[in-house]
Amino acid sequence: MNTYLPKIVLAVVIVFCGTVRAEEVSITSDRMLEINGTRTFVLGLYESPTEEALLEEIAGAGFNLVHAPGDREALDRLHRHGLYAWINLGGLMEQDKEDGEREAQLRESVARYASHPALAVWEGPDEALWMCAVNALRSGNSTREVADMFSQNVDTLQQRLKNGYEILRQIDPAHPVWLNHAAGNSQEDLAELGRAADIVGADIYPVMPYPTQPWDISRLGLGWVGMCTDKMQRTAPGKPVWMVLQGMSWGSFENDLFTLKPQSGQWPSFEESRFMAWDAVARGARGILYWGTHIEAKDSECWKSILRTARELADNHALLTAPDAPAPSVVETRIWGLLPFNASGGLGVQALGKVVDGQQVWIVANEQLFPVTYTLRGLDIPDGVNYTDAHTGTEARVHKSALTCAIPACGIHILWPQP
């Protein structure tokens, strides 16, 4: 095959598509996506709706990024609704430097859509590292052979994705590359793959399909969303982390892990969805996306809670995209307001400050399964400033450069200073 022909095709496509202006997409020094100069907190949805009414509802809820198949009609449809798109290149991003034909396929695929004004981001293969483990386990080999096979698969994947990333950024330097992972991968392996992406993230769906017996532990893992966000940030310092959250009930479909039961499955309530989203934000996430909404009815409580959560996040877009404030020097936690409690790096009270119109706003998440009282110390805020969380009605006043509040289990405070 003539390896020069794809490059000629690419050049022709770019020339003829040059009249269609692609969006200018970049990443700021503080890890925020920027589109045409506008700082953008990503609110994304994995399903690819074709119904105009549903797209209108999605846009109205505040979503700004929706998955699109490699299809110009789908991109046009999203663009009409003011929505941006990401395209998953899948395994095509895994490149062997000796395979000119596969590289030509990648170049042609990218050239076909790179100039479309709806395109914001490319995505590589989903959960690729996790699939290395799955494929090794499915081999039926001995434990030692499975471990060796997994290690070999990881080494190959890391190199092929790095090759693909270099080619992709060469073809289209205008759109960042995102890799999404499973929550259970090791930090060391993820760090290597982080070099093959501009944005990293993980999916985590902690609400189990049905209540458990004799003790119900099916809803106790909400705080792991924040811990996973923190782990992903450690794998790729300086790069944005986008977290993919639960938009469905595991009990709504039958697969290898779960079997449908007569009773209805359970999904995150609005308060739980709200907590997981803000917990990820408090841990530094620069984007929230939802997977699984495609299997839930659009009149279900599950879908309604996702829309409501997205709307709240969108209404706080100025807060979410604001620069981070200096972190408090100390975050003290006490049980019943008396007993000191130190989470020592695990589930705990997370506090993220933002500077909005010159004022410090605090996003606080209690990831623990019990209520606590927290104190943020070392604040650069004058004594006497009153703060209020509109959702709970919580009020607090700065005293000796510190702010103290009681917060419920799996609770969120968004503390705004009052005049």
C-alpha positions, -999 to 999 in steps of 0.1 A, spaced: 0 0 0 12 35 -8 18 51 27 19 86 12 -17 85 -1 -34 88 33 -13 120 40 -24 134 7 -60 126 15 -56 143 49 -42 174 33 -71 176 9 -97 171 36 -82 198 57 -81 223 28 -117 217 19 -129 217 55 -110 248 63 -140 270 59 -157 252 88 -141 266 119 -133 242 146 -135 253 182 -103 264 199 -99 239 228 -71 240 253 -63 233 289 -54 260 313 -25 259 338 -50 251 366 -64 221 347 -96 237 334 -109 231 299 -111 262 278 -132 265 247 -128 296 226 -113 314 255 -141 304 279 -132 284 310 -155 253 309 -164 228 336 -175 197 317 -209 182 324 -211 152 302 -234 124 292 -224 90 277 -255 82 257 -260 95 222 -296 106 218 -311 112 184 -345 126 196 -346 164 193 -368 167 224 -344 147 245 -314 167 233 -334 199 242 -340 185 277 -303 176 281 -291 210 270 -317 226 292 -304 207 322 -270 222 317 -250 194 301 -224 207 277 -206 176 264 -223 145 249 -208 114 233 -211 112 196 -204 83 173 -181 89 143 -210 104 124 -213 139 109 -250 139 113 -247 132 150 -222 161 153 -245 184 134 -274 175 157 -254 183 188 -242 215 174 -277 227 167 -285 223 204 -254 241 215 -237 209 228 -201 199 223 -191 163 215 -164 138 222 -156 110 198 -142 77 211 -115 64 188 -114 31 206 -87 7 198 -77 28 168 -56 49 191 -35 18 199 -7 22 173 23 1 163 49 23 146 54 -5 120 18 -7 110 14 20 83 -21 9 74 -35 12 109 -19 47 112 -36 57 79 -69 46 94 -64 68 124 -53 98 103 -84 95 80 -108 91 110 -94 122 127 -93 143 95 -129 135 89 -142 152 120 -114 174 134 -128 206 118 -164 201 130 -174 229 153 -191 205 177 -160 185 184 -142 192 217 -123 161 227 -110 128 214 -112 97 237 -90 67 235 -102 31 243 -124 30 274 -111 11 305 -82 -2 284 -60 -11 314 -89 -29 331 -94 -50 299 -58 -62 301 -67 -79 334 -100 -92 321 -84 -107 290 -57 -123 311 -82 -138 335 -103 -152 306 -73 -171 293 -79 -199 317 -42 -202 325 -25 -207 358 -22 -178 383 14 -173 374 7 -174 337 -23 -149 341 0 -125 360 27 -127 333 1 -123 306 -13 -92 323 21 -76 327 29 -82 291 -5 -69 280 1 -37 300 35 -31 286 22 -35 251 -8 -13 258 13 15 273 36 17 243 9 14 217 -12 42 233 18 65 236 24 59 199 -12 67 191 -12 97 213 18 112 195 3 106 161 -31 120 172 -16 152 186 5 156 154 -26 153 132 -49 174 154 -31 196 180 -64 216 185 -83 190 205 -71 173 237 -71 135 243 -90 119 272 -85 84 287 -111 70 310 -102 41 333 -118 17 357 -116 27 394 -97 -5 404 -65 -1 384 -32 5 402 -18 40 405 16 29 390 1 15 358 -23 44 355 6 69 358 22 53 327 -10 56 307 -14 92 319 15 101 296 -7 91 266 -35 116 274 -42 153 282 -72 144 304 -77 114 327 -105 100 346 -123 70 360 -158 56 363 -171 46 397 -207 34 404 -209 26 442 -246 22 447 -252 -16 445 -281 -31 425 -302 -43 455 -301 -39 493 -280 -65 510 -289 -89 539 -287 -92 568 -270 -58 569 -276 -33 541 -242 -20 530 -253 -13 495 -251 24 497 -221 30 519 -194 36 492 -203 71 482 -171 86 496 -150 64 474 -158 87 445 -137 114 461 -109 90 469 -108 77 434 -108 113 421 -77 120 443 -60 88 430 -65 98 394 -51 132 401 -20 116 416 -15 95 384 -14 126 362 -3 157 381 -12 189 364 -38 173 341 -76 176 344 -95 148 360 -130 140 348 -150 116 368 -177 93 353 -205 88 379 -235 65 383 -264 73 361 -283 41 365 -293 12 387 -271 -19 383 -304 -38 388 -319 -23 356 -301 -48 333 -287 -83 333 -250 -89 327 -222 -112 338 -223 -98 374 -259 -92 382 -291 -111 375 -325 -93 374 -347 -99 404 -384 -94 409 -379 -63 430 -369 -30 415 -332 -22 415 -319 8 434 -302 39 421 -286 70 436 -311 93 451 -308 130 443 -290 137 475 -266 108 468 -260 119 432 -255 155 445 -230 143 471 -209 122 447 -207 151 422 -196 177 447 -173 153 465 -154 148 432 -153 186 428 -140 190 463 -112 166 454 -103 186 423 -124 171 395 -127 195 365 -155 175 349 -185 153 358 -200 128 333 -227 102 337 -229 67 323 -259 43 323 -286 68 316 -293 50 283 -309 21 302 -331 42 325 -366 54 314 -367 91 308 -396 95 332 -378 76 360 -367 91 393 -332 80 385 -331 102 353 -348 131 371 -322 131 399 -294 132 373 -310 161 355 -315 179 388 -279 174 398 -267 186 364 -288 217 367 -274 226 401 -239 221 388 -246 242 357 -261 269 378 -228 270 397 -207 271 366 -190 304 376 -181 288 409 -168 256 394 -146 274 368 -133 300 393 -96 299 403 -89 278 434 -83 297 466 -54 289 489 -61 257 509 -68 261 546 -36 254 567 -55 229 588 -88 210 585 -98 198 620 -126 172 624 -144 163 656 -171 137 663 -200 152 683 -180 184 682 -157 170 709 -136 140 700 -108 147 675 -109 125 644 -81 122 618 -89 104 586 -52 102 577 -55 103 540 -86 82 536 -123 91 538 -125 125 555 -137 161 553 -125 177 520 -124 214 515 -118 233 483 -118 271 482 -127 291 451 -123 328 444 -154 343 429 -155 380 423 -127 385 448 -145 365 475 -136 331 489 -163 304 486 -158 270 502 -169 236 489 -168 211 517 -176 173 516 -179 150 545 -171 116 530 -176 98 563 -206 77 573 -213 98 605 -218 135 611 -189 156 623 -179 191 631 -151 206 610 -130 236 614 -111 253 585 -81 271 600 -56 296 586 -81 313 563 -72 347 548 -107 360 556 -115 388 581 -131 379 613 -168 384 615 -176 374 578 -208 353 578 -211 322 555 -242 304 545 -250 272 527 -283 277 509 -291 240 505 -291 232 542 -294 266 557 -262 262 576 -246 294 589 -212 301 603 -190 331 611 -153 335 607 -135 337 641 -98 339 645 -93 331 608 -113 299 612 -147 286 601 -165 259 621 -196 240 610 -215 208 617 -221 186 587 -241 154 583 -228 121 571 -221 122 533 -230 159 535 -220 188 513 -216 225 522 -212 252 496 -205 282 518 -209 317 503 -200 348 522 -229 371 530 -230 409 527 
